[in-house]
Every structure is written in C-alpha cells, then in structure tokens.
Amino acid sequence: MNPATALPHDDAQEQERLILDSVERFLETQVKPHVHHLEHDDIYPLEIVEQMKEMGLFGCLIDPAYGGLGLSTSTYAKIIERMSKVWMSVSGIINSHLIMAMTVQRCGTEAQKQAYLPRFATGELRGGIGLTEPDCGTDLQAIRTVARRDGDDYVVNGSKMWITNSGSGNTLVLLVKTDPQAQPRHQGMSLLIAEKGPGFTVSKKLEKLGYKGIDSCALSFEDYRVPADRLIGGVEGKGLQQILGGLELGRINVAARGLGIAQAALDEAVAYSQTRKTFGKPICEHQAIALKLGEMATRTQAARLLTYAAAQAYDLGQRCDMEAGMAKYFATEAGLENAIEAMRIFGGYGYSKEYNVERLYRDAPLLTIGEGTNELQRLIIARELIARNPV
C-alpha cells in the first residue's frame, strides 16, 4: 500500500487538497499562458519540465524511501485530470516516466531500486517505456527486438515505434526477446533498463495530428549494449508479466486524461453557450444546445466516478484490469464525444485555432487508441467479467 494511503483519513484529504491546489496554481500561471504557442509550434516545454522537476512530480508515485512523494494513485489521477484539462501533453511527460519508474519499484532488484528510483524521482533520469514496434502494437508477444547475452552485457538489435518521451528523455524500460524461440512466446520476453548510449538511435520524431509538444519517436537499436545487471528483477522471461501491471496504471492515467478533456470541453461549451446569442437569446436556452450540455455533463461525471474507482482499487492492491479497462474505455470515449459536441456548440469558431476546442478535438482521438485500443478494453472487460462470474 502507498504511504499516502496509510495516513489518517482527514490528514490524507488535507495533503491531497494542498497538492492539488499547488498543481492548479502551477497550471494556471506557468502552463496555461504558453499552451497555444508551444502546441501550435510543437515545441517541447523545457521550462515547464524543469518546474515539474522542482515540484517533485516526476517522483509523485515513487516511495519516499527512494526520494519520491509516495502519493496515492487516486491523488495522481486527480493531478492528471487537472493537467489534461489545461494541456494533455504535460500529463504525458510524467505518465510514461512513472510507468517506467513503478515497474522498477514493483519488479526491480533492491540494487536497481537504489540506483534508479532516486534519479527517476528528481527527473535527472526521465523517459518512458519501449514496447510498440513498427509491426507490433496490441500484440506485444509479437515483438522482434532481440537482446542476446554477451558476457556481462546484453546486445540489443531491433526497432521501436511511437515511443513517448524518447527524444527529450534519456532512459527507457525496454521490452525485448531474450529467447526468441520460447514457447509460449511470453516466456522469452524480458525488460531492460536502457539508458541512451552508442547503438541507441532516435531515428525520427513522428509528426502527429494532436498531442503536440511531447515527442513520440521511432527508435533503432544496432548492437546496443546494456549491462546484464539492468535486467529488471534479475531473471529472464518475466518481462511481459512485469509490464502488464504498469499498463493498468497507464490505463488509469489515460482514463484521467480522457476525463480532463471531457471536463475542459464541457467547461468551454457551458461558458460559450451563455455568451453566444442567436434569435435574441443565449444559445444555452435553445433546447438543442441544452440537450447537448446535459449529456456532456452526465458523461463527464460518469467518467470521473469510473476513473476514481479504478484508482482506488489499484491503491488497495486489488486486481483491477476490468476496472481500469472500464475507466479507460468510458472516459476516453467521453473525452472524444464531448470534444466533438463542444465543436458543434461553438460552430465555426470551434474550428478556429483561436479557441481551445479545436485542440481538444485533435487530442481526444489518441486516447481511444493508446494504452490498448478501446476495442481491446471491451474484450478485457468481458473476459474478466466471465472469469469473476463462473456458472
């Protein structure tokens, strides 16, 4: 259990309130004024990242014993919700990083924790997870990147695609095949802590419809050497199981991002509908617009409840692949639907880069694809539902 969850209830609530107030001030003063410029020109927000380091956000889930803040997943989800409401890309800078960090904290050897978690917590080392490949996304067992043991090193050859934080970051948790012939395939998969070095090449930064300012890159590995003591957990063949727990956290994060987008779209629509007038009255008084607002508000609150429930289950140490899948599926669809409805409420102005609505419209679709497609989430939900309710 996270240290933050062990606090008395009133103390934990007060700690959460202080943290969220601090995050909201940071977003309002240091992020919001710069979003249009940075997003439009697809600029990595270096100054914002430095401030996030000072606030300890890169270590917000890491155990205080290793220099982190030890926040609960529930508090973390609320932080991500607020970040995404202002600029989703900022939340992605810490999300992939924290999946990497928590994989080491959960599965690494004590030596690996001592060596890496304090530097992850400060942001000295930051990055993400290297899973997806050009011919492999959802089916992770089909990866082709191979790591062969050579003395005290692993020699890695292969490529990765759509890796968040790999351009401006310096470290990845890298999923590889240490035994390509293993059957079943997952028994030949391992995770390595991979710092940039000779043979680790960022091939190109990928241009995207939205989610700008944060880098998503193609990577290549050519005789790239990783010391053998960076094999997470010290035992080969455990990589897929190790990363799946991290993906539960990732799905809660993406759900919180969808919630943030949904809330931002609702807020924009509510404000605009009260100032824009047609036929002599504010458009919120027209039934067609009122119906949209009512659906958007209900959708947002339902997404919030699912997201918080999944985060709470994760904090309690419960298996929560179904809860995380439900939250990810519903909240990201809510974000997408609210973004579309907000654009319709704004009309032509929603299509203008002068307003936030068009950015929400471009950012939202990614959430239905990333961290496991929403089609996959529905299959996970159904599979776990049957497993929990045998006849």
N, C-alpha and C positions, 0 to 999 in steps of 0.2 A: 504493500500500500504506500502511496505517495506520502511524504511527510506532511504536506499541506492538508491532506485529508484526515490526518490524525489530530489536528487542532480541535479544541472545543468549538462547538458549532458557531457561537457568537464571534469568537476570535477569527475563525476561518472566514466568516462572512465579512468582517471588518477588513481583514487582509485582502480579500478579493475586491472589495469596494475601493480601497486605496490604490491597488494595482490597476484596476480598470479606469479609475479617474486619471491616473498618470498616463496611461496609454491613450486615452481620449484627448488629453491636453497635447500630447506629442503629435497625434494625428492631425489635430485641428491647427496647430501652429507650425509644425515642421514638415508635414506631408501635404495636406490639402492645398496650400497655396502653389505647390510646384507640380501637381499631378498633370495638368493639361500640357505643360511644356515637356516634361520628361516622357509622358506617354506618347505624345504626338511624334517626338523625335526618336523614340525607342532608346532612351538613354538609361543606362544602369545607374540607380540612385546612390552613388557612393557616399555622399554626405549623410543621407538618411540611414544607410547601413552602419556608419560609424556611430551615429546616435543610438541605434538599436543595440550595438555592442555595449555602449555605456550603460544602457538601461538593463542589461543582462538578459535581453530577450532571446539571444542565441542559446542560453542555458536555462530557459524558463522551466523545462521539464526535468532537467538533469538533477540528480540527487545533490543536496548541499554538501555531502561528504566529498564530492568531486568538484565543488565550486559553482554548482548551479543553484537555481532558486527553488527547485522542488515543488513547483506549482502542481495542482491537480489538473487532470485532463479537462474537467468541467470549466475551470477558470481559463485554461488555454483555449478552449473552444470559443469562449466569450471574447477573448482577445482577438482571435482570428475573425470572428464575426464583425467586430468593430473595424479591424484593418480592411477587410474586404468591402465594407460599406464605403470607405474612403477611396481605397485603391487596392484592388485584388492582388496586384503584382507584389506588393510589400509582404503580404502574408505568405506568398510562395517562397520568398527568400529564407524564411525561417522554417517553413514546413518540411521541405525535403531535407534540410540540415538536421532537423530534430528527429526525423525518421532514422537517419544515419546514426545520430548520437544515441538514440534509445535502443537501437539494435545492438550497439556496442555495450550499453549499460545492461541490457537484458541478457545478452548471449556471450559477451566477451569474457576473456580470462581476466583475473584481477590485475595482471600486469598491463593488459591492454586498456582496462578502465583507467588505471593510474596514469598511463602515458597519454591517453587521448581525451578523456572526458573533460579535464580542466581546460584544455586548449579549445575544445568544442564550445565549452561554456562561455569563454571570453570572445569567441569568434575569431581567434587567431587562426585556427583551422576551421574552415566552413565549406560546405558543399552540399552533397545530397546522395542519391542512390543511383547506381548504374545498372539498370535492369533491361530496359527495352532495347531491341536491336532492329536493324532495317527490315528483317523478315520475321520478327517476333515481337508481339505486344502482350496480349492477354495470355497466350500460351507460353508461360515463362520456361517450361521444361524444354522448349524447342530452341533455347539459346545456343549459339555456336562459338561464343568466345571461350577459348580454352586456356587453362593455366596448368603447365607441366612442371613438376618438381625438378629442380636442377641444383643439387647441393643444398645450400641454405636459403635458396630463393625459389619462388615460382616465376616462370617465364610466361607472360600473357600475350596471346595473339587473338585479334578479333576486332569487332566494332560495336559501338552502341549508338543509339539514336534517341532524340528528344530528351536529353538528359538535362534537367533543370539545375541551374547554379554551376554548371561545369565550366563555363567560360570565366567568370569572375571568381569562382570558388577555387579551392586548391586540394580538396580531398573528397573521395567517394567511397561508399561501401559498394563494392563491385561484385556482381553475381557472375560466376564463371563455372565452366565444366572442368573439374579436376579429374574426372573419369568419364570421358565421352561415351564409353561403351556400356556403362552401368545400366542395369535393368532392375527395377523400374528406373526411369531416367532421373528422377529427383535424387536418387542415392549417389549420383555422381556430381551433384551441384554443391558449390561452396561459396562463401563470402570472404572477400579480402578487403582490408583497409588499404586503399590505394591513394597515395599522395602523388601529385604531379611530379614527373621526372622524365628522363630520356625514354623514348618509346611510347609515351602517353601524349597523344596529339589531339588537340581540338581542331577537327577538320574544318568545320564551318559553323557559324551561328545561323540558326534557322529562322527565316522570316515568317511571321505569324499574323493571322487576322487580328487577334487581340492579345491580351496577356503580355503587353509590351513593357519594356524597361527591365525585365528579368530575362536572363539569357537561357535559351534552350538550344543545345548544340548536338552536333554529330561528333563522335569521338572515334579514334582509331588507336589500336594497340599493336605495336610491332616489336617483338622481343622486349617487352616492357617487364622489368624485374621488380618483384615485390618480395621483401624478406618473408621467410616462412613463418616467422613469429607474428605476422599480421593476418594469419588465417583466423577468422573470428571463432572463438571457442576452442581453437587448437585442434579440432577434429574435422577431417574432410567429410563431405557427404551430408552436411546438416544445413546447407545454405538456404534451400527453399523453405524449410520449416522456420528458420531464423527470420527470414524476411517477411513471412506471412503475418506474424504478429505486428510488425511495423506497418503493414498495409492496412490493418484495422485502424491504427492511429491515423494513417493517411486518409482513410475514408471519412473518419470523424472530422478531420481538418477540412476536407473538400466539402462535406456537408455544411460546416460552419461558413465556408466561403460562399456556398450557394445561398445560405441564409442571409449573409451580408449583402449579396447582390439583390436578393428579393426585397430586403428592407430598404435598401437605397432606392430601388426602382419605385417602391411604394411611397417613400417619402417625397421623391421628386414629383410623382403623379399627384399626390394629395396637395402639395403646395401649388403646383401649376394649375390644377383644376379649379382652385379658388380665385386665381387672378385672371385667368383667361376667360373672356366673355364672348358668348355668341347668342344671338337673338335676344339680347337685352339682359342676360343673366349669366353668372359664373357657370362654366360647363359642368361643375360637380352637381349642379341642380338638374341637369338633364339625366333622365333615367338610364340611358345607355352608358353614360360615364359612371354613374353611381353603382350600377351593377358590376362594372369592372373593378372599381375600388373595393367593393365588398368582397369580391372573390380574391383579389390580391391580398387584402388584409388577413383573410382567413387562411389562405395558403401560406403566408409568411409565419403566422403563429403556429400552425401545424408543423411546419418545418423546424421551428425553434424547439418545440416540445420533443420531436423525434431526435434532434441533434443533441439536446441536453441529456436525454435518456440514454443515448448511446455512450456519451462521455461519462456519465455516472456509472454505467455498467463496466466500462473499461477501468475506471478508478477502483472499483470494488474487486478487480481481478477476475471478473466473470468472463466466460467466453462470450463474445459479442459480435461475431461475424454477421449474424442476422440483424441485430440492432444497428450495427454500423452500416450494413448494406441498405437497410430501410432508410436510415437517415440520409445517406449519400444519394440514393435514388430520388427520394421525395424532395429533399432540399435543393438539389441541383436542378431538377425539373421546375421547382417553384421559382428559382432564380431566372431560368430561361423564360418561363411563361410571363413572369412579372416584367422582365425587361422588354418583351415584345408588347405587352399591354401598355406599358409606360410610353413606348414609342407611338403607339396608336393614339393615346390620350394627348400627347404633345403634337401629333400631326406632323407637318413639315418641319417644325422646329426640332423635333426629336431626331431628325435625320441630319441635323447640323452639328458640326464639331464644337460649336459654341457651348453646347449643353452636355451634361454628363450622360444623358440617356443613351446616346449612340455608343459610348464606351461600354456601358453595361450590356448593351445589345451584342457587342463584339466579344466581350469577356465571357459571358454566360455559357455559350455552347461548349467551351473547353471542359467545363465541369462535368458535363454529361458523358464525356469521353474519357477523361483522365482518371487515374487510380482505379481502373477497372470500369469498363463501359456500363451504362445503366442497364443494358440488356443482360450483361453478366450479373449485375446486382440482383435482378429479379430471379435469376436461376439460383443464386446463392440463398436468397430468402426462401424460395420454395424448397430447396434441398434441406435446409436446416429446419424448416417448419415440419417436414415429414419426419426427419430424424428425431425431433423433440416430441412428436405425437404419434408414436407407432400404434398400430391397431393390435 
